[in-house]
Amino acid sequence: HPFQVSLRILNYSLGDELFTPGSKEVSVPFTKNTFRILFQGHWMNDPSAISYRYRIDNYDIGWQYSQDHSAVYPNLPPDDYTFIVEADLHSSFLQPTIKEIHFTIEPALWQRLWFQILLAVLTLTVITLISRYIIRRNKRMEELKAARIRSELETIKSQINPHFMFNNFNTLLNIVEEDPEEAVTYIEHLSDFYRDMLQFRKESVITIREELDIVERYFYLLKHRFGKALFYRIHGNVSKHNYVIPFSIQLLVENAVKHNVVSLQRPLEIDIYIQSDYIIISNKKQARTQLEDSTGFGLESIQVQYKNITGKSVAIRSDEDTFEVKLPIIKDKKI
């Protein structure tokens, strides 16, 4: 046709990669997202009379008009594209010559649907796990707090127990009559024992040495009451960097005295073994026929606290002859 313009694509590029019009299935990564194209129209009478318009389907709102032989699209988002260029002698483009270029800019890994779905699933999983962890941690902290409060109340209740107070005052009266100077020492030990109770009852952990000092003061009070009917032995070395829950050993000693016969005919022997990872409190079983009132909260609260703090359980072994409790040693004070 005498008024039909000849049009051809010279070349085009995506990023730094150059293509020719014959290239098939052109696909580039998201980093090569600048599209450049060179085209040329030809009409023998007057090449300068040729008008061009171009667009990218589903990207440009309308046609871009130009007399230049090139077009540039920087920073195209990932998608499938069709670039269309038309050349005509008339500005109305009634009989244009048309050329098309098809190309694809691949999305980044994180822009792909499967990755986004996977990321959403992983995020939901992580949020769920974190939520469960927080719920478990809060529950554990509440259990630990409740156990500490119960242990504290049990300690206070046991030490202001009328039987305990009566026995101590009765022992003190006997000592005052026999040895006034020893009575002063007894009062000092009794005072130190109650001072320890006030000082340590709100602590999460104390050193094993501090706990054994409490136990020895407690044994001193008991020895004045039971004399040669009660024996205790401490085996092993104490590390200043190891810890226990306050009054945990003392409570077990108290339970041993409370639940067993203590007499000259049947002396009660209590052994405390300090090992690398455990403290073992052991006594011969010689059960009383009538037991003092007991809630059982003391041992239960100790079990809960040790489980929450160390992750280890308090081991209890009871057979015909022996009652034994293994307390996990706490290695770190920062809990």
Secondary structure, DSSP 8 states (H G I E B T S, - for coil): -TT--EEEEEEEEETTEEE-TT--SEEE-TT---EEEEEEEE-SS-GGG-EEEEEETTT-SS-EEESSSEEEE-S--SEEEEEEEEEESSTT-SS-EEEEEEEEE---GGGSHHHHHHHHHHHHHHHHHHHHHHHHHHHHHHHHHHHHHHHHHHHHHHHS-HHHHHHHHHHHHHHHHH-HHHHHHHHHHHHHHHHHHHHHTT-S-EEHHHHHHHHHHHHHHHHHHHGGGEEEEEES---TT-EE-TTHHHHHHHHHHHHB--SSSS-EEEEEEE-SSEEEEEEE--B-SS-----SHHHHHHHHHHHHHHS---EEEE-SSEEEEEEE-B--S--
